[in-house]
Amino acid sequence: MDKFNYQQLQYKKFIPEKTWALALAVVGLIGGVILISLHLGTSSSSLLSCGGGARGTKNPGNATSLQMEAIRHYATSRVVPQQSFGEITLSFDVLRRTAPCNFLVFGLGHDSLMWASLNPGGTTLFLEEDPKWVQTVLKDAPALRADTVKYRTQLQQADELLRHYQNEPDCSVIKSFLRGNEKCRLALNMLSDKVYDTEWDLIMVDAPRGYFAEAPGRMAAIYSAAVMARNRKKSGVTHVFLHDVDRKVEKQYAEKFLCRKYRVNAAGRLWHFEIPPAATATGGDFC
């Protein structure tokens, strides 16, 4: 495989292969959020995080500046978000009801400015596997917040990791912890304290790469999202969105850890789950 084709495969989700119609639709969504946030900015209630959690950017002016930058970007760039308009709308409808809130996104790309702008006044954090790509994206969008994650799994280990989950006590639903969990290979134990110390209201799993054998795969991201949701202390559910559910591993791990009974909506290749805290969940396993 030549270098050009390899780069196409490695960064396929960032290639400008969508139409201008999607770009205009995204601009329309962000424009609507600007109008809403400006209206809410006249009230102190607009500064409250959904569920009373941690704050992000509290200044409505700063949030509006980010949204205007997003509009400029998508109105002038040939590169548009990887998800379809229907998939974006599914997440947008939840963000519209809950923002400003705590939004954790696995993956950093040309759609990141959109996600951050759709959560004005909230905390939006991106987790990305490629440090060079983080530098590239943040160079053009320095207002975004991103952490680099070094995964310890490979896609080709997906079946073996399920057996590991069954046999490793530190993976069990009874313990289900991430920080300092060295024994459970599905636990993301290398994240920053700000990830562990924040209760995330929305989690989008759209990374890491999962389309060749040596790629990290999304097994650990899905498992860890389920653990975060179950460990929620605030009232209400955690909204988890999983993309690329047409692929075997994503679908298999979703049904194992995110649970079919918690799936509330779907659009295209995106599933939406509403996962309750462990205190209100039923059964002795994740599902």
C-alpha positions as protocol buffer text, in pm:
chain_id: "A"
residue {
  index: 1
  type: MET
  ca { x: 0 y: 0 z: 0 }
}
residue {
  index: 2
  type: ASP
  ca { x: 151 y: 335 z: -99 }
}
residue {
  index: 3
  type: LYS
  ca { x: 189 y: 619 z: 147 }
}
residue {
  index: 4
  type: PHE
  ca { x: -98 y: 820 z: 2 }
}
residue {
  index: 5
  type: ASN
  ca { x: -345 y: 534 z: 25 }
}
residue {
  index: 6
  type: TYR
  ca { x: -229 y: 452 z: 378 }
}
residue {
  index: 7
  type: GLN
  ca { x: -290 y: 809 z: 488 }
}
residue {
  index: 8
  type: GLN
  ca { x: -632 y: 795 z: 327 }
}
residue {
  index: 9
  type: LEU
  ca { x: -712 y: 485 z: 533 }
}
residue {
  index: 10
  type: GLN
  ca { x: -561 y: 621 z: 854 }
}
residue {
  index: 11
  type: TYR
  ca { x: -752 y: 946 z: 839 }
}
residue {
  index: 12
  type: LYS
  ca { x: -1051 y: 842 z: 633 }
}
residue {
  index: 13
  type: LYS
  ca { x: -1297 y: 1013 z: 864 }
}
residue {
  index: 14
  type: PHE
  ca { x: -1134 y: 1348 z: 799 }
}
residue {
  index: 15
  type: ILE
  ca { x: -1149 y: 1341 z: 416 }
}
residue {
  index: 16
  type: PRO
  ca { x: -1387 y: 1600 z: 262 }
}
residue {
  index: 17
  type: GLU
  ca { x: -1628 y: 1352 z: 108 }
}
residue {
  index: 18
  type: LYS
  ca { x: -1959 y: 1502 z: 221 }
}
residue {
  index: 19
  type: THR
  ca { x: -2167 y: 1760 z: 37 }
}
residue {
  index: 20
  type: TRP
  ca { x: -2209 y: 2131 z: 93 }
}
residue {
  index: 21
  type: ALA
  ca { x: -2564 y: 2052 z: 204 }
}
residue {
  index: 22
  type: LEU
  ca { x: -2432 y: 1896 z: 524 }
}
residue {
  index: 23
  type: ALA
  ca { x: -2205 y: 2194 z: 588 }
}
residue {
  index: 24
  type: LEU
  ca { x: -2496 y: 2434 z: 550 }
}
residue {
  index: 25
  type: ALA
  ca { x: -2711 y: 2219 z: 778 }
}
residue {
  index: 26
  type: VAL
  ca { x: -2442 y: 2224 z: 1046 }
}
residue {
  index: 27
  type: VAL
  ca { x: -2412 y: 2602 z: 1015 }
}
residue {
  index: 28
  type: GLY
  ca { x: -2789 y: 2623 z: 1063 }
}
residue {
  index: 29
  type: LEU
  ca { x: -2776 y: 2412 z: 1379 }
}
residue {
  index: 30
  type: ILE
  ca { x: -2497 y: 2622 z: 1528 }
}
residue {
  index: 31
  type: GLY
  ca { x: -2675 y: 2944 z: 1433 }
}
residue {
  index: 32
  type: GLY
  ca { x: -2984 y: 2825 z: 1615 }
}
residue {
  index: 33
  type: VAL
  ca { x: -2779 y: 2748 z: 1925 }
}
residue {
  index: 34
  type: ILE
  ca { x: -2631 y: 3100 z: 1914 }
}
residue {
  index: 35
  type: LEU
  ca { x: -2978 y: 3254 z: 1921 }
}
residue {
  index: 36
  type: ILE
  ca { x: -3083 y: 3031 z: 2209 }
}
residue {
  index: 37
  type: SER
  ca { x: -2765 y: 3092 z: 2409 }
}
residue {
  index: 38
  type: LEU
  ca { x: -2789 y: 3469 z: 2361 }
}
residue {
  index: 39
  type: HIS
  ca { x: -3146 y: 3457 z: 2488 }
}
residue {
  index: 40
  type: LEU
  ca { x: -3049 y: 3243 z: 2786 }
}
residue {
  index: 41
  type: GLY
  ca { x: -2753 y: 3467 z: 2853 }
}
residue {
  index: 42
  type: THR
  ca { x: -2990 y: 3726 z: 2999 }
}
residue {
  index: 43
  type: SER
  ca { x: -3067 y: 3480 z: 3279 }
}
residue {
  index: 44
  type: SER
  ca { x: -2828 y: 3348 z: 3542 }
}
residue {
  index: 45
  type: SER
  ca { x: -2978 y: 3004 z: 3491 }
}
residue {
  index: 46
  type: SER
  ca { x: -2785 y: 2976 z: 3167 }
}
residue {
  index: 47
  type: LEU
  ca { x: -2467 y: 2937 z: 3369 }
}
residue {
  index: 48
  type: LEU
  ca { x: -2583 y: 2621 z: 3542 }
}
residue {
  index: 49
  type: SER
  ca { x: -2442 y: 2293 z: 3421 }
}
residue {
  index: 50
  type: CYS
  ca { x: -2699 y: 2024 z: 3356 }
}
residue {
  index: 51
  type: GLY
  ca { x: -2749 y: 1823 z: 3673 }
}
residue {
  index: 52
  type: GLY
  ca { x: -2546 y: 2071 z: 3874 }
}
residue {
  index: 53
  type: GLY
  ca { x: -2210 y: 1941 z: 3755 }
}
residue {
  index: 54
  type: ALA
  ca { x: -1883 y: 2113 z: 3676 }
}
residue {
  index: 55
  type: ARG
  ca { x: -1877 y: 2429 z: 3470 }
}
residue {
  index: 56
  type: GLY
  ca { x: -1702 y: 2488 z: 3144 }
}
residue {
  index: 57
  type: THR
  ca { x: -1684 y: 2827 z: 2972 }
}
residue {
  index: 58
  type: LYS
  ca { x: -1917 y: 3042 z: 3180 }
}
residue {
  index: 59
  type: ASN
  ca { x: -1897 y: 3361 z: 2978 }
}
residue {
  index: 60
  type: PRO
  ca { x: -2174 y: 3366 z: 2716 }
}
residue {
  index: 61
  type: GLY
  ca { x: -1957 y: 3593 z: 2505 }
}
residue {
  index: 62
  type: ASN
  ca { x: -1680 y: 3333 z: 2493 }
}
residue {
  index: 63
  type: ALA
  ca { x: -1928 y: 3062 z: 2400 }
}
residue {
  index: 64
  type: THR
  ca { x: -2070 y: 3278 z: 2122 }
}
residue {
  index: 65
  type: SER
  ca { x: -1719 y: 3348 z: 1993 }
}
residue {
  index: 66
  type: LEU
  ca { x: -1657 y: 2973 z: 1965 }
}
residue {
  index: 67
  type: GLN
  ca { x: -1985 y: 2926 z: 1780 }
}
residue {
  index: 68
  type: MET
  ca { x: -1907 y: 3206 z: 1537 }
}
residue {
  index: 69
  type: GLU
  ca { x: -1569 y: 3047 z: 1469 }
}
residue {
  index: 70
  type: ALA
  ca { x: -1749 y: 2717 z: 1401 }
}
residue {
  index: 71
  type: ILE
  ca { x: -1983 y: 2886 z: 1155 }
}
residue {
  index: 72
  type: ARG
  ca { x: -1691 y: 3049 z: 975 }
}
residue {
  index: 73
  type: HIS
  ca { x: -1510 y: 2714 z: 961 }
}
residue {
  index: 74
  type: TYR
  ca { x: -1795 y: 2506 z: 822 }
}
residue {
  index: 75
  type: ALA
  ca { x: -1913 y: 2779 z: 586 }
}
residue {
  index: 76
  type: THR
  ca { x: -1572 y: 2811 z: 422 }
}
residue {
  index: 77
  type: SER
  ca { x: -1419 y: 2465 z: 450 }
}
residue {
  index: 78
  type: ARG
  ca { x: -1464 y: 2169 z: 218 }
}
residue {
  index: 79
  type: VAL
  ca { x: -1411 y: 1937 z: 516 }
}
residue {
  index: 80
  type: VAL
  ca { x: -1731 y: 1863 z: 704 }
}
residue {
  index: 81
  type: PRO
  ca { x: -1829 y: 1636 z: 996 }
}
residue {
  index: 82
  type: GLN
  ca { x: -1802 y: 1264 z: 938 }
}
residue {
  index: 83
  type: GLN
  ca { x: -2150 y: 1184 z: 1068 }
}
residue {
  index: 84
  type: SER
  ca { x: -2461 y: 1225 z: 858 }
}
residue {
  index: 85
  type: PHE
  ca { x: -2709 y: 1502 z: 928 }
}
residue {
  index: 86
  type: GLY
  ca { x: -2951 y: 1250 z: 1078 }
}
residue {
  index: 87
  type: GLU
  ca { x: -2684 y: 1119 z: 1314 }
}
residue {
  index: 88
  type: ILE
  ca { x: -2578 y: 1470 z: 1415 }
}
residue {
  index: 89
  type: THR
  ca { x: -2941 y: 1566 z: 1477 }
}
residue {
  index: 90
  type: LEU
  ca { x: -2985 y: 1272 z: 1716 }
}
residue {
  index: 91
  type: SER
  ca { x: -2708 y: 1403 z: 1943 }
}
residue {
  index: 92
  type: PHE
  ca { x: -2805 y: 1766 z: 1888 }
}
residue {
  index: 93
  type: ASP
  ca { x: -3157 y: 1702 z: 2017 }
}
residue {
  index: 94
  type: VAL
  ca { x: -3011 y: 1574 z: 2345 }
}
residue {
  index: 95
  type: LEU
  ca { x: -2759 y: 1857 z: 2370 }
}
residue {
  index: 96
  type: ARG
  ca { x: -3036 y: 2108 z: 2310 }
}
residue {
  index: 97
  type: ARG
  ca { x: -3222 y: 1974 z: 2613 }
}
residue {
  index: 98
  type: THR
  ca { x: -2923 y: 1941 z: 2845 }
}
residue {
  index: 99
  type: ALA
  ca { x: -2661 y: 2202 z: 2754 }
}
residue {
  index: 100
  type: PRO
  ca { x: -2464 y: 2347 z: 2914 }
}
residue {
  index: 101
  type: CYS
  ca { x: -2336 y: 2016 z: 3043 }
}
residue {
  index: 102
  type: ASN
  ca { x: -2032 y: 1788 z: 3067 }
}
residue {
  index: 103
  type: PHE
  ca { x: -1965 y: 1630 z: 2727 }
}
residue {
  index: 104
  type: LEU
  ca { x: -1685 y: 1375 z: 2675 }
}
residue {
  index: 105
  type: VAL
  ca { x: -1598 y: 1286 z: 2316 }
}
residue {
  index: 106
  type: PHE
  ca { x: -1374 y: 997 z: 2213 }
}
residue {
  index: 107
  type: GLY
  ca { x: -1208 y: 1130 z: 1899 }
}
residue {
  index: 108
  type: LEU
  ca { x: -1082 y: 1464 z: 1772 }
}
residue {
  index: 109
  type: GLY
  ca { x: -1142 y: 1578 z: 1417 }
}
residue {
  index: 110
  type: HIS
  ca { x: -1310 y: 1822 z: 1185 }
}
residue {
  index: 111
  type: ASP
  ca { x: -1639 y: 1771 z: 1369 }
}
residue {
  index: 112
  type: SER
  ca { x: -1495 y: 1872 z: 1707 }
}
residue {
  index: 113
  type: LEU
  ca { x: -1555 y: 2244 z: 1666 }
}
residue {
  index: 114
  type: MET
  ca { x: -1918 y: 2161 z: 1595 }
}
residue {
  index: 115
  type: TRP
  ca { x: -1962 y: 1952 z: 1911 }
}
residue {
  index: 116
  type: ALA
  ca { x: -1799 y: 2216 z: 2131 }
}
residue {
  index: 117
  type: SER
  ca { x: -2013 y: 2493 z: 1980 }
}
residue {
  index: 118
  type: LEU
  ca { x: -2331 y: 2292 z: 2042 }
}
residue {
  index: 119
  type: ASN
  ca { x: -2254 y: 2287 z: 2416 }
}
residue {
  index: 120
  type: PRO
  ca { x: -2222 y: 2662 z: 2492 }
}
residue {
  index: 121
  type: GLY
  ca { x: -2116 y: 2731 z: 2849 }
}
residue {
  index: 122
  type: GLY
  ca { x: -2051 y: 2363 z: 2913 }
}
residue {
  index: 123
  type: THR
  ca { x: -1739 y: 2148 z: 2940 }
}
residue {
  index: 124
  type: THR
  ca { x: -1648 y: 1959 z: 2621 }
}
residue {
  index: 125
  type: LEU
  ca { x: -1335 y: 1743 z: 2629 }
}
residue {
  index: 126
  type: PHE
  ca { x: -1194 y: 1534 z: 2345 }
}
residue {
  index: 127
  type: LEU
  ca { x: -984 y: 1217 z: 2385 }
}
residue {
  index: 128
  type: GLU
  ca { x: -756 y: 1143 z: 2089 }
}
residue {
  index: 129
  type: GLU
  ca { x: -500 y: 868 z: 2026 }
}
residue {
  index: 130
  type: ASP
  ca { x: -271 y: 1055 z: 1783 }
}
residue {
  index: 131
  type: PRO
  ca { x: -63 y: 1335 z: 1945 }
}
residue {
  index: 132
  type: LYS
  ca { x: 38 y: 1478 z: 1606 }
}
residue {
  index: 133
  type: TRP
  ca { x: -325 y: 1501 z: 1502 }
}
residue {
  index: 134
  type: VAL
  ca { x: -406 y: 1680 z: 1829 }
}
residue {
  index: 135
  type: GLN
  ca { x: -143 y: 1942 z: 1745 }
}
residue {
  index: 136
  type: THR
  ca { x: -281 y: 1981 z: 1393 }
}
residue {
  index: 137
  type: VAL
  ca { x: -640 y: 2031 z: 1505 }
}
residue {
  index: 138
  type: LEU
  ca { x: -560 y: 2260 z: 1799 }
}
residue {
  index: 139
  type: LYS
  ca { x: -343 y: 2478 z: 1577 }
}
residue {
  index: 140
  type: ASP
  ca { x: -656 y: 2577 z: 1383 }
}
residue {
  index: 141
  type: ALA
  ca { x: -897 y: 2558 z: 1679 }
}
residue {
  index: 142
  type: PRO
  ca { x: -701 y: 2646 z: 1996 }
}
residue {
  index: 143
  type: ALA
  ca { x: -1019 y: 2692 z: 2202 }
}
residue {
  index: 144
  type: LEU
  ca { x: -1083 y: 2316 z: 2196 }
}
residue {
  index: 145
  type: ARG
  ca { x: -978 y: 2103 z: 2493 }
}
residue {
  index: 146
  type: ALA
  ca { x: -816 y: 1769 z: 2414 }
}
residue {
  index: 147
  type: ASP
  ca { x: -618 y: 1495 z: 2590 }
}
residue {
  index: 148
  type: THR
  ca { x: -398 y: 1235 z: 2423 }
}
residue {
  index: 149
  type: VAL
  ca { x: -473 y: 872 z: 2513 }
}
residue {
  index: 150
  type: LYS
  ca { x: -234 y: 582 z: 2462 }
}
residue {
  index: 151
  type: TYR
  ca { x: -458 y: 276 z: 2436 }
}
residue {
  index: 152
  type: ARG
  ca { x: -333 y: -66 z: 2546 }
}
residue {
  index: 153
  type: THR
  ca { x: -558 y: -280 z: 2324 }
}
residue {
  index: 154
  type: GLN
  ca { x: -572 y: -388 z: 1960 }
}
residue {
  index: 155
  type: LEU
  ca { x: -880 y: -464 z: 1755 }
}
residue {
  index: 156
  type: GLN
  ca { x: -758 y: -818 z: 1686 }
}
residue {
  index: 157
  type: GLN
  ca { x: -781 y: -885 z: 2063 }
}
residue {
  index: 158
  type: ALA
  ca { x: -1155 y: -812 z: 2082 }
}
residue {
  index: 159
  type: ASP
  ca { x: -1268 y: -1172 z: 2141 }
}
residue {
  index: 160
  type: GLU
  ca { x: -985 y: -1248 z: 2382 }
}
residue {
  index: 161
  type: LEU
  ca { x: -1063 y: -932 z: 2581 }
}
residue {
  index: 162
  type: LEU
  ca { x: -1421 y: -1050 z: 2635 }
}
residue {
  index: 163
  type: ARG
  ca { x: -1285 y: -1370 z: 2787 }
}
residue {
  index: 164
  type: HIS
  ca { x: -1046 y: -1159 z: 2996 }
}
residue {
  index: 165
  type: TYR
  ca { x: -1344 y: -957 z: 3120 }
}
residue {
  index: 166
  type: GLN
  ca { x: -1521 y: -1273 z: 3234 }
}
residue {
  index: 167
  type: ASN
  ca { x: -1217 y: -1399 z: 3426 }
}
residue {
  index: 168
  type: GLU
  ca { x: -1068 y: -1082 z: 3574 }
}
residue {
  index: 169
  type: PRO
  ca { x: -1233 y: -972 z: 3904 }
}
residue {
  index: 170
  type: ASP
  ca { x: -1122 y: -610 z: 3857 }
}
residue {
  index: 171
  type: CYS
  ca { x: -1332 y: -595 z: 3539 }
}
residue {
  index: 172
  type: SER
  ca { x: -1647 y: -710 z: 3714 }
}
residue {
  index: 173
  type: VAL
  ca { x: -1954 y: -493 z: 3738 }
}
residue {
  index: 174
  type: ILE
  ca { x: -1928 y: -511 z: 4118 }
}
residue {
  index: 175
  type: LYS
  ca { x: -1597 y: -324 z: 4118 }
}
residue {
  index: 176
  type: SER
  ca { x: -1611 y: -138 z: 3784 }
}
residue {
  index: 177
  type: PHE
  ca { x: -1348 y: 129 z: 3837 }
}
residue {
  index: 178
  type: LEU
  ca { x: -1103 y: 296 z: 3598 }
}
residue {
  index: 179
  type: ARG
  ca { x: -845 y: 507 z: 3783 }
}
residue {
  index: 180
  type: GLY
  ca { x: -556 y: 283 z: 3893 }
}
residue {
  index: 181
  type: ASN
  ca { x: -711 y: -31 z: 3745 }
}
residue {
  index: 182
  type: GLU
  ca { x: -401 y: -209 z: 3615 }
}
residue {
  index: 183
  type: LYS
  ca { x: -547 y: -560 z: 3597 }
}
residue {
  index: 184
  type: CYS
  ca { x: -853 y: -498 z: 3379 }
}
residue {
  index: 185
  type: ARG
  ca { x: -721 y: -439 z: 3029 }
}
residue {
  index: 186
  type: LEU
  ca { x: -1054 y: -289 z: 2921 }
}
residue {
  index: 187
  type: ALA
  ca { x: -1031 y: -14 z: 3182 }
}
residue {
  index: 188
  type: LEU
  ca { x: -887 y: 315 z: 3058 }
}
residue {
  index: 189
  type: ASN
  ca { x: -653 y: 370 z: 3350 }
}
residue {
  index: 190
  type: MET
  ca { x: -430 y: 625 z: 3173 }
}
residue {
  index: 191
  type: LEU
  ca { x: -671 y: 918 z: 3157 }
}
residue {
  index: 192
  type: SER
  ca { x: -617 y: 1254 z: 3326 }
}
residue {
  index: 193
  type: ASP
  ca { x: -764 y: 1331 z: 3666 }
}
residue {
  index: 194
  type: LYS
  ca { x: -1004 y: 1580 z: 3509 }
}
residue {
  index: 195
  type: VAL
  ca { x: -1167 y: 1292 z: 3321 }
}
residue {
  index: 196
  type: TYR
  ca { x: -1208 y: 1082 z: 3635 }
}
residue {
  index: 197
  type: ASP
  ca { x: -1315 y: 1373 z: 3856 }
}
residue {
  index: 198
  type: THR
  ca { x: -1592 y: 1490 z: 3622 }
}
residue {
  index: 199
  type: GLU
  ca { x: -1933 y: 1328 z: 3596 }
}
residue {
  index: 200
  type: TRP
  ca { x: -2006 y: 1324 z: 3226 }
}
residue {
  index: 201
  type: ASP
  ca { x: -2364 y: 1386 z: 3118 }
}
residue {
  index: 202
  type: LEU
  ca { x: -2299 y: 1292 z: 2754 }
}
residue {
  index: 203
  type: ILE
  ca { x: -2034 y: 1056 z: 2617 }
}
residue {
  index: 204
  type: MET
  ca { x: -1974 y: 1021 z: 2243 }
}
residue {
  index: 205
  type: VAL
  ca { x: -1769 y: 716 z: 2136 }
}
residue {
  index: 206
  type: ASP
  ca { x: -1648 y: 782 z: 1781 }
}
residue {
  index: 207
  type: ALA
  ca { x: -1284 y: 673 z: 1830 }
}
residue {
  index: 208
  type: PRO
  ca { x: -1025 y: 534 z: 1847 }
}
residue {
  index: 209
  type: ARG
  ca { x: -965 y: 375 z: 1509 }
}
residue {
  index: 210
  type: GLY
  ca { x: -1121 y: 34 z: 1467 }
}
residue {
  index: 211
  type: TYR
  ca { x: -1092 y: -71 z: 1103 }
}
residue {
  index: 212
  type: PHE
  ca { x: -768 y: -272 z: 1090 }
}
residue {
  index: 213
  type: ALA
  ca { x: -624 y: -546 z: 1312 }
}
residue {
  index: 214
  type: GLU
  ca { x: -352 y: -342 z: 1485 }
}
residue {
  index: 215
  type: ALA
  ca { x: -578 y: -43 z: 1553 }
}
residue {
  index: 216
  type: PRO
  ca { x: -671 y: 15 z: 1920 }
}
residue {
  index: 217
  type: GLY
  ca { x: -1038 y: -63 z: 1857 }
}
residue {
  index: 218
  type: ARG
  ca { x: -1320 y: 79 z: 2066 }
}
residue {
  index: 219
  type: MET
  ca { x: -1349 y: -206 z: 2315 }
}
residue {
  index: 220
  type: ALA
  ca { x: -1193 y: -14 z: 2605 }
}
residue {
  index: 221
  type: ALA
  ca { x: -1372 y: 309 z: 2518 }
}
residue {
  index: 222
  type: ILE
  ca { x: -1711 y: 134 z: 2524 }
}
residue {
  index: 223
  type: TYR
  ca { x: -1638 y: -54 z: 2847 }
}
residue {
  index: 224
  type: SER
  ca { x: -1506 y: 262 z: 3016 }
}
residue {
  index: 225
  type: ALA
  ca { x: -1803 y: 469 z: 2903 }
}
residue {
  index: 226
  type: ALA
  ca { x: -2030 y: 209 z: 3066 }
}
residue {
  index: 227
  type: VAL
  ca { x: -1828 y: 226 z: 3388 }
}
residue {
  index: 228
  type: MET
  ca { x: -1845 y: 608 z: 3395 }
}
residue {
  index: 229
  type: ALA
  ca { x: -2219 y: 598 z: 3344 }
}
residue {
  index: 230
  type: ARG
  ca { x: -2277 y: 339 z: 3616 }
}
residue {
  index: 231
  type: ASN
  ca { x: -2060 y: 532 z: 3863 }
}
residue {
  index: 232
  type: ARG
  ca { x: -2263 y: 850 z: 3820 }
}
residue {
  index: 233
  type: LYS
  ca { x: -2356 y: 1009 z: 4154 }
}
residue {
  index: 234
  type: LYS
  ca { x: -2582 y: 1284 z: 4023 }
}
residue {
  index: 235
  type: SER
  ca { x: -2946 y: 1224 z: 3947 }
}
residue {
  index: 236
  type: GLY
  ca { x: -3054 y: 1127 z: 3600 }
}
residue {
  index: 237
  type: VAL
  ca { x: -2902 y: 911 z: 3329 }
}
residue {
  index: 238
  type: THR
  ca { x: -2583 y: 934 z: 3127 }
}
residue {
  index: 239
  type: HIS
  ca { x: -2639 y: 969 z: 2753 }
}
residue {
  index: 240
  type: VAL
  ca { x: -2393 y: 751 z: 2560 }
}
residue {
  index: 241
  type: PHE
  ca { x: -2369 y: 772 z: 2181 }
}
residue {
  index: 242
  type: LEU
  ca { x: -2182 y: 505 z: 1986 }
}
residue {
  index: 243
  type: HIS
  ca { x: -2093 y: 549 z: 1619 }
}
residue {
  index: 244
  type: ASP
  ca { x: -2011 y: 283 z: 1356 }
}
residue {
  index: 245
  type: VAL
  ca { x: -2246 y: 23 z: 1501 }
}
residue {
  index: 246
  type: ASP
  ca { x: -2253 y: -146 z: 1163 }
}
residue {
  index: 247
  type: ARG
  ca { x: -1917 y: -297 z: 1258 }
}
residue {
  index: 248
  type: LYS
  ca { x: -1902 y: -627 z: 1446 }
}
residue {
  index: 249
  type: VAL
  ca { x: -1694 y: -521 z: 1746 }
}
residue {
  index: 250
  type: GLU
  ca { x: -1884 y: -198 z: 1814 }
}
residue {
  index: 251
  type: LYS
  ca { x: -2216 y: -383 z: 1804 }
}
residue {
  index: 252
  type: GLN
  ca { x: -2088 y: -675 z: 2013 }
}
residue {
  index: 253
  type: TYR
  ca { x: -1941 y: -457 z: 2287 }
}
residue {
  index: 254
  type: ALA
  ca { x: -2242 y: -225 z: 2289 }
}
residue {
  index: 255
  type: GLU
  ca { x: -2476 y: -515 z: 2359 }
}
residue {
  index: 256
  type: LYS
  ca { x: -2240 y: -648 z: 2626 }
}
residue {
  index: 257
  type: PHE
  ca { x: -2174 y: -326 z: 2820 }
}
residue {
  index: 258
  type: LEU
  ca { x: -2410 y: -47 z: 2708 }
}
residue {
  index: 259
  type: CYS
  ca { x: -2708 y: -285 z: 2690 }
}
residue {
  index: 260
  type: ARG
  ca { x: -2989 y: -320 z: 2445 }
}
residue {
  index: 261
  type: LYS
  ca { x: -3243 y: -242 z: 2719 }
}
residue {
  index: 262
  type: TYR
  ca { x: -3088 y: 105 z: 2761 }
}
residue {
  index: 263
  type: ARG
  ca { x: -3087 y: 188 z: 2390 }
}
residue {
  index: 264
  type: VAL
  ca { x: -3347 y: 454 z: 2330 }
}
residue {
  index: 265
  type: ASN
  ca { x: -3282 y: 578 z: 1977 }
}
residue {
  index: 266
  type: ALA
  ca { x: -3082 y: 524 z: 1661 }
}
residue {
  index: 267
  type: ALA
  ca { x: -3001 y: 700 z: 1336 }
}
residue {
  index: 268
  type: GLY
  ca { x: -2786 y: 563 z: 1057 }
}
residue {
  index: 269
  type: ARG
  ca { x: -2478 y: 409 z: 1221 }
}
residue {
  index: 270
  type: LEU
  ca { x: -2532 y: 583 z: 1556 }
}
residue {
  index: 271
  type: TRP
  ca { x: -2695 y: 434 z: 1867 }
}
residue {
  index: 272
  type: HIS
  ca { x: -2814 y: 637 z: 2167 }
}
residue {
  index: 273
  type: PHE
  ca { x: -2821 y: 484 z: 2515 }
}
residue {
  index: 274
  type: GLU
  ca { x: -2956 y: 626 z: 2841 }
}
residue {
  index: 275
  type: ILE
  ca { x: -2767 y: 445 z: 3116 }
}
residue {
  index: 276
  type: PRO
  ca { x: -2881 y: 482 z: 3480 }
}
residue {
  index: 277
  type: PRO
  ca { x: -2642 y: 490 z: 3776 }
}
residue {
  index: 278
  type: ALA
  ca { x: -2556 y: 151 z: 3927 }
}
residue {
  index: 279
  type: ALA
  ca { x: -2765 y: 235 z: 4232 }
}
residue {
  index: 280
  type: THR
  ca { x: -3081 y: 233 z: 4020 }
}
residue {
  index: 281
  type: ALA
  ca { x: -2978 y: -35 z: 3770 }
}
residue {
  index: 282
  type: THR
  ca { x: -3106 y: -391 z: 3788 }
}
residue {
  index: 283
  type: GLY
  ca { x: -2922 y: -721 z: 3754 }
}
residue {
  index: 284
  type: GLY
  ca { x: -2579 y: -846 z: 3854 }
}
residue {
  index: 285
  type: ASP
  ca { x: -2402 y: -766 z: 3527 }
}
residue {
  index: 286
  type: PHE
  ca { x: -2371 y: -459 z: 3304 }
}
residue {
  index: 287
  type: CYS
  ca { x: -2677 y: -576 z: 3119 }
}
